Amino acid sequence: MPNPSENTDSARMALANRVFFRLYQCANMLHKTGSRAVEAEGLTTQQWAVLGALSRDEAVGGMSVGDLARYLKVSRQNLSGLVSRMERDGHVKTAPDSRDRRSRLVTMTESGQHVWVVEAQPKIYAYYDQVLDGFSVNDVTHTLHYLLKLLDNMQKVDDSQGGGTEEPAE
């Protein structure tokens, strides 16, 4: 007679495979369709994320490159190129941190603020409206809850793999 726990484990792994494949597809579609939503502003979803992070009250004085990379869950190397392009386009500026000269602060420029608030955000909200069509507030709340649980567990895995031990130099 088969062990019921083996069937449960097998079913759980089959479901997990489907969940993570769908997350992968969602990430790809977010990048493709989200970038199209803000392409007229010269933005990609990665740049949208940077501007969104820098627009938060907690980031008023700017964010160090390391803090921004940790917040966005990206490597410093990937963020560095992105920030350089955004600096070239006038959306952000970098400067030495007055509290730690080895660290660089990234802040949104006036031009970046205008692009974010006036040009991009209305299109981003319209995009959210489209992709959340048929979702109730309760559905969105539950989705956020489960995504945060997944993210927390993934962060624990990353930490256990040594992913959270990058050198502090910027």
Backbone as CSV, one residue per row, in Angstrom:
resi,resn,N_x,N_y,N_z,CA_x,CA_y,CA_z,C_x,C_y,C_z
1,MET,0.847,-1.181,0.000,0.000,0.000,0.000,0.893,1.246,0.000
2,PRO,0.606,2.233,-0.882,1.451,3.428,-0.947,1.328,4.275,0.318
3,ASN,2.424,4.908,0.656,2.467,5.797,1.814,1.748,7.103,1.457
4,PRO,0.684,7.475,2.211,-0.064,8.704,1.883,0.807,9.958,1.907
5,SER,1.830,9.970,2.768,2.678,11.166,2.831,3.504,11.317,1.550
6,GLU,3.849,10.185,0.902,4.580,10.264,-0.363,3.704,10.896,-1.435
7,ASN,2.418,10.527,-1.459,1.497,11.128,-2.418,1.335,12.623,-2.134
8,THR,1.263,12.983,-0.870,1.119,14.382,-0.488,2.368,15.161,-0.878
9,ASP,3.554,14.608,-0.603,4.807,15.273,-0.977,4.904,15.433,-2.482
10,SER,4.528,14.411,-3.205,4.576,14.454,-4.663,3.610,15.516,-5.204
11,ALA,2.418,15.556,-4.671,1.432,16.552,-5.101,1.900,17.961,-4.749
12,ARG,2.498,18.100,-3.572,2.995,19.416,-3.140,4.102,19.909,-4.065
13,MET,5.017,19.001,-4.443,6.113,19.388,-5.335,5.592,19.699,-6.736
14,ALA,4.594,18.965,-7.193,3.998,19.252,-8.504,3.342,20.631,-8.486
15,LEU,2.640,20.944,-7.419,2.027,22.279,-7.281,3.094,23.359,-7.161
16,ALA,4.143,23.074,-6.384,5.236,24.044,-6.232,5.863,24.346,-7.587
17,ASN,6.058,23.314,-8.392,6.621,23.507,-9.722,5.739,24.442,-10.546
18,ARG,4.443,24.247,-10.471,3.512,25.105,-11.219,3.541,26.534,-10.686
19,VAL,3.585,26.708,-9.355,3.618,28.049,-8.756,4.868,28.797,-9.212
20,PHE,6.024,28.163,-9.102,7.268,28.861,-9.437,7.398,29.105,-10.938
21,PHE,6.862,28.210,-11.755,6.859,28.463,-13.193,5.964,29.658,-13.510
22,ARG,4.821,29.758,-12.847,3.915,30.896,-13.062,4.550,32.198,-12.558
23,LEU,5.277,32.131,-11.457,5.997,33.326,-10.983,7.022,33.777,-12.022
24,TYR,7.723,32.822,-12.606,8.705,33.112,-13.641,8.015,33.788,-14.828
25,GLN,6.880,33.228,-15.256,6.140,33.819,-16.363,5.644,35.225,-16.010
26,CYS,5.136,35.393,-14.785,4.659,36.712,-14.351,5.797,37.731,-14.366
27,ALA,6.966,37.344,-13.893,8.107,38.264,-13.881,8.471,38.676,-15.304
28,ASN,8.470,37.727,-16.213,8.778,38.037,-17.615,7.722,38.939,-18.230
29,MET,6.447,38.652,-17.956,5.370,39.474,-18.503,5.360,40.865,-17.866
30,LEU,5.685,40.970,-16.588,5.788,42.280,-15.944,6.859,43.103,-16.631
31,HIS,8.004,42.485,-16.885,9.083,43.209,-17.545,8.654,43.665,-18.938
32,LYS,8.047,42.767,-19.709,7.661,43.089,-21.086,6.527,44.113,-21.134
33,THR,5.424,43.830,-20.464,4.260,44.710,-20.568,4.417,45.965,-19.723
34,GLY,5.098,45.850,-18.592,5.339,47.031,-17.756,6.268,48.015,-18.442
35,SER,7.298,47.502,-19.104,8.214,48.383,-19.835,7.488,49.091,-20.977
36,ARG,6.586,48.377,-21.639,5.800,49.019,-22.699,4.937,50.150,-22.137
37,ALA,4.424,49.957,-20.933,3.544,50.965,-20.324,4.265,52.285,-20.090
38,VAL,5.588,52.237,-19.841,6.342,53.465,-19.533,7.445,53.756,-20.544
39,GLU,7.408,53.096,-21.701,8.470,53.292,-22.678,8.495,54.710,-23.244
40,ALA,7.336,55.364,-23.341,7.302,56.737,-23.874,8.063,57.698,-22.963
41,GLU,8.204,57.333,-21.692,8.954,58.140,-20.732,10.431,57.756,-20.726
42,GLY,10.799,56.802,-21.565,12.181,56.345,-21.632,12.563,55.455,-20.466
43,LEU,11.570,54.795,-19.846,11.825,53.963,-18.666,11.621,52.485,-18.978
44,THR,12.271,51.663,-18.172,12.031,50.221,-18.144,11.450,49.898,-16.768
45,THR,11.029,48.666,-16.585,10.503,48.297,-15.266,11.582,48.404,-14.185
46,GLN,12.844,48.152,-14.551,13.916,48.278,-13.566,14.074,49.740,-13.147
47,GLN,14.019,50.655,-14.113,14.130,52.078,-13.791,12.907,52.546,-13.015
48,TRP,11.761,52.023,-13.356,10.524,52.320,-12.632,10.701,51.906,-11.172
49,ALA,11.296,50.746,-10.935,11.509,50.274,-9.560,12.468,51.189,-8.797
50,VAL,13.523,51.645,-9.456,14.481,52.550,-8.810,13.794,53.861,-8.438
51,LEU,13.059,54.445,-9.384,12.365,55.704,-9.090,11.331,55.507,-7.985
52,GLY,10.635,54.392,-8.021,9.662,54.094,-6.965,10.326,53.985,-5.600
53,ALA,11.462,53.311,-5.552,12.194,53.165,-4.278,12.666,54.522,-3.768
54,LEU,13.173,55.360,-4.682,13.697,56.673,-4.282,12.589,57.672,-3.956
55,SER,11.361,57.387,-4.372,10.253,58.312,-4.112,9.625,58.110,-2.734
56,ARG,10.003,57.065,-2.050,9.430,56.782,-0.725,9.922,57.797,0.302
57,ASP,9.095,58.063,1.305,9.466,59.011,2.365,10.792,58.641,3.020
58,GLU,11.045,57.326,3.181,12.271,56.869,3.831,13.524,57.189,3.008
59,ALA,13.347,57.536,1.739,14.499,57.762,0.863,14.663,59.237,0.495
60,VAL,14.035,60.124,1.229,14.071,61.547,0.890,15.498,62.065,0.741
61,GLY,16.394,61.692,1.606,17.776,62.158,1.519,18.632,61.330,0.598
62,GLY,18.023,60.384,-0.117,18.760,59.485,-0.988,18.988,58.142,-0.318
63,MET,19.497,57.215,-1.089,19.809,55.878,-0.582,21.206,55.510,-1.056
64,SER,21.931,54.827,-0.204,23.236,54.340,-0.642,23.009,53.280,-1.708
65,VAL,23.988,53.085,-2.549,23.885,52.074,-3.596,23.618,50.712,-2.968
66,GLY,24.302,50.404,-1.874,24.115,49.114,-1.199,22.708,48.949,-0.654
67,ASP,22.186,49.995,-0.004,20.825,49.921,0.532,19.799,49.778,-0.587
68,LEU,20.007,50.504,-1.674,19.090,50.426,-2.808,19.137,49.025,-3.425
69,ALA,20.317,48.460,-3.560,20.449,47.103,-4.105,19.744,46.089,-3.203
70,ARG,19.933,46.222,-1.895,19.265,45.308,-0.961,17.753,45.470,-1.018
71,TYR,17.273,46.700,-1.082,15.838,46.959,-1.129,15.211,46.356,-2.391
72,LEU,15.896,46.506,-3.518,15.376,46.000,-4.790,15.686,44.527,-5.031
73,LYS,16.528,43.939,-4.163,16.916,42.525,-4.287,17.688,42.271,-5.582
74,VAL,18.601,43.162,-5.901,19.453,43.017,-7.081,20.904,43.127,-6.651
75,SER,21.804,42.705,-7.526,23.229,42.824,-7.215,23.677,44.268,-7.415
76,ARG,24.721,44.639,-6.718,25.290,45.981,-6.900,25.758,46.184,-8.330
77,GLN,26.291,45.122,-8.918,26.794,45.215,-10.285,25.660,45.563,-11.253
78,ASN,24.543,44.871,-11.138,23.400,45.166,-12.009,22.856,46.567,-11.740
79,LEU,22.792,46.940,-10.467,22.264,48.252,-10.111,23.200,49.360,-10.583
80,SER,24.478,49.128,-10.522,25.452,50.141,-10.911,25.256,50.584,-12.357
81,GLY,25.114,49.634,-13.265,24.887,49.970,-14.670,23.570,50.687,-14.878
82,LEU,22.557,50.232,-14.174,21.228,50.843,-14.256,21.254,52.287,-13.772
83,VAL,21.890,52.512,-12.621,21.993,53.862,-12.064,22.804,54.766,-12.995
84,SER,23.859,54.233,-13.590,24.660,55.024,-14.535,23.819,55.495,-15.717
85,ARG,22.997,54.592,-16.267,22.131,54.974,-17.388,21.101,56.009,-16.949
86,MET,20.550,55.831,-15.753,19.553,56.778,-15.244,20.186,58.137,-14.945
87,GLU,21.442,58.121,-14.517,22.166,59.369,-14.273,22.425,60.074,-15.608
88,ARG,22.828,59.319,-16.609,23.047,59.866,-17.949,21.765,60.514,-18.489
89,ASP,20.598,59.884,-18.206,19.308,60.385,-18.686,18.743,61.504,-17.810
90,GLY,19.434,61.821,-16.698,19.020,62.923,-15.838,17.957,62.592,-14.813
91,HIS,17.663,61.301,-14.601,16.624,60.915,-13.638,17.128,60.840,-12.199
92,VAL,18.401,60.494,-12.048,18.995,60.385,-10.716,20.373,61.031,-10.738
93,LYS,20.891,61.279,-9.533,22.286,61.724,-9.417,22.912,60.951,-8.277
94,THR,24.224,60.796,-8.354,24.954,60.137,-7.284,25.982,61.108,-6.743
95,ALA,26.249,60.986,-5.474,27.239,61.835,-4.814,27.783,61.076,-3.620
96,PRO,28.995,61.417,-3.182,29.526,60.773,-1.976,28.610,61.051,-0.780
97,ASP,28.456,60.061,0.068,27.671,60.196,1.294,28.494,60.999,2.287
98,SER,27.937,62.087,2.790,28.684,62.940,3.724,29.026,62.212,5.022
99,ARG,28.255,61.164,5.357,28.527,60.403,6.586,29.553,59.295,6.364
100,ASP,29.693,58.855,5.113,30.628,57.770,4.805,31.127,57.989,3.377
101,ARG,32.299,58.568,3.234,32.832,58.956,1.924,33.048,57.755,0.996
102,ARG,33.123,56.544,1.534,33.279,55.358,0.675,31.965,54.999,0.004
103,SER,30.873,55.493,0.547,29.540,55.157,0.060,29.009,56.270,-0.835
104,ARG,28.219,55.892,-1.845,27.606,56.872,-2.735,26.099,56.865,-2.523
105,LEU,25.526,58.065,-2.460,24.079,58.200,-2.321,23.452,58.427,-3.693
106,VAL,22.334,57.768,-3.917,21.558,57.949,-5.138,20.314,58.736,-4.765
107,THR,20.081,59.845,-5.467,18.871,60.645,-5.238,18.195,60.915,-6.577
108,MET,16.892,61.147,-6.503,16.141,61.480,-7.692,16.330,62.970,-7.988
109,THR,16.534,63.306,-9.251,16.660,64.704,-9.659,15.263,65.314,-9.812
110,GLU,15.211,66.624,-10.005,13.915,67.270,-10.274,13.297,66.695,-11.537
111,SER,14.132,66.476,-12.544,13.653,65.889,-13.800,13.110,64.483,-13.553
112,GLY,13.825,63.694,-12.768,13.375,62.350,-12.433,12.069,62.378,-11.659
113,GLN,11.949,63.339,-10.746,10.709,63.507,-9.965,9.544,63.816,-10.905
114,HIS,9.777,64.703,-11.881,8.729,65.055,-12.838,8.331,63.826,-13.674
115,VAL,9.320,63.119,-14.183,9.037,61.919,-14.978,8.245,60.928,-14.137
116,TRP,8.648,60.751,-12.879,7.993,59.774,-12.007,6.558,60.178,-11.688
117,VAL,6.371,61.388,-11.173,5.051,61.796,-10.678,4.085,62.160,-11.806
118,VAL,4.543,62.952,-12.752,3.646,63.500,-13.770,3.467,62.560,-14.958
119,GLU,4.553,61.960,-15.416,4.479,61.170,-16.643,4.272,59.679,-16.401
120,ALA,5.057,59.081,-15.522,5.032,57.621,-15.369,3.909,57.118,-14.463
121,GLN,3.719,57.735,-13.312,2.748,57.189,-12.359,1.338,57.037,-12.915
122,PRO,0.810,58.005,-13.647,-0.537,57.780,-14.201,-0.586,56.551,-15.118
123,LYS,0.466,56.323,-15.886,0.503,55.156,-16.769,0.687,53.869,-15.963
124,ILE,1.474,53.948,-14.902,1.672,52.777,-14.038,0.353,52.402,-13.363
125,TYR,-0.379,53.394,-12.864,-1.673,53.103,-12.228,-2.668,52.530,-13.229
126,ALA,-2.647,53.026,-14.462,-3.514,52.459,-15.504,-3.109,51.010,-15.790
127,TYR,-1.805,50.749,-15.788,-1.300,49.388,-15.985,-1.789,48.484,-14.852
128,TYR,-1.655,48.950,-13.613,-2.137,48.167,-12.472,-3.618,47.848,-12.626
129,ASP,-4.403,48.847,-13.050,-5.836,48.644,-13.251,-6.096,47.514,-14.243
130,GLN,-5.335,47.498,-15.322,-5.514,46.465,-16.343,-5.134,45.084,-15.843
131,VAL,-3.965,44.968,-15.211,-3.502,43.632,-14.823,-4.201,43.103,-13.573
132,LEU,-4.819,43.978,-12.810,-5.567,43.530,-11.632,-7.072,43.461,-11.904
133,ASP,-7.438,43.505,-13.179,-8.841,43.396,-13.558,-9.420,42.099,-13.002
134,GLY,-10.547,42.197,-12.334,-11.189,41.021,-11.754,-10.697,40.669,-10.358
135,PHE,-9.718,41.401,-9.849,-9.215,41.183,-8.488,-9.958,42.110,-7.531
136,SER,-10.471,41.565,-6.450,-11.055,42.402,-5.397,-9.919,42.931,-4.519
137,VAL,-10.236,43.884,-3.669,-9.245,44.374,-2.703,-8.762,43.209,-1.842
138,ASN,-9.671,42.330,-1.480,-9.325,41.152,-0.683,-8.368,40.236,-1.457
139,ASP,-8.623,40.045,-2.746,-7.728,39.222,-3.574,-6.320,39.813,-3.596
140,VAL,-6.235,41.122,-3.784,-4.930,41.785,-3.839,-4.230,41.676,-2.490
141,THR,-4.981,41.851,-1.405,-4.415,41.728,-0.063,-3.850,40.331,0.168
142,HIS,-4.602,39.303,-0.216,-4.123,37.930,-0.050,-2.910,37.648,-0.933
143,THR,-2.940,38.136,-2.160,-1.799,37.947,-3.059,-0.548,38.567,-2.452
144,LEU,-0.671,39.792,-1.969,0.459,40.468,-1.336,0.963,39.687,-0.130
145,HIS,0.047,39.197,0.672,0.414,38.416,1.865,1.264,37.198,1.471
146,TYR,0.815,36.455,0.468,1.533,35.249,0.080,2.846,35.569,-0.625
147,LEU,2.874,36.626,-1.407,4.137,37.015,-2.042,5.166,37.439,-0.993
148,LEU,4.716,38.151,0.033,5.631,38.544,1.117,6.159,37.325,1.869
149,LYS,5.297,36.317,2.078,5.754,35.078,2.723,6.804,34.380,1.860
150,LEU,6.548,34.295,0.554,7.522,33.690,-0.358,8.834,34.464,-0.332
151,LEU,8.735,35.784,-0.411,9.935,36.618,-0.418,10.732,36.452,0.867
152,ASP,10.049,36.386,1.990,10.732,36.194,3.271,11.463,34.849,3.289
153,ASN,10.801,33.799,2.821,11.449,32.483,2.790,12.609,32.461,1.803
154,MET,12.450,33.126,0.656,13.550,33.190,-0.308,14.729,33.959,0.272
155,GLN,14.441,35.007,1.047,15.520,35.766,1.686,16.277,34.880,2.677
156,LYS,15.553,34.039,3.403,16.203,33.109,4.332,17.100,32.127,3.577
157,VAL,16.633,31.644,2.441,17.448,30.746,1.617,18.689,31.481,1.132
158,ASP,18.502,32.717,0.644,19.626,33.511,0.153,20.650,33.734,1.267
159,ASP,20.164,34.088,2.450,21.060,34.305,3.588,21.820,33.024,3.939
160,SER,21.131,31.887,3.907,21.792,30.617,4.252,22.802,30.208,3.194
161,GLN,22.652,30.724,1.980,23.592,30.419,0.895,24.731,31.429,0.854
162,GLY,24.718,32.379,1.771,25.763,33.387,1.798,25.487,34.571,0.887
163,GLY,24.292,34.677,0.373,23.934,35.758,-0.524,23.857,37.122,0.118
164,GLY,23.672,37.167,1.426,23.539,38.439,2.107,24.848,38.967,2.661
165,THR,25.955,38.379,2.254,27.249,38.767,2.833,28.143,39.494,1.849
166,GLU,27.549,40.357,1.021,28.365,41.127,0.070,29.243,42.111,0.821
167,GLU,30.355,42.437,0.207,31.280,43.399,0.827,30.622,44.778,0.870
168,PRO,30.921,45.593,1.896,30.270,46.883,2.047,30.753,47.960,1.072
169,ALA,31.838,47.763,0.368,32.366,48.799,-0.531,31.374,49.099,-1.640
170,GLU,31.305,50.394,-1.992,30.396,50.802,-3.072,31.209,51.425,-4.114
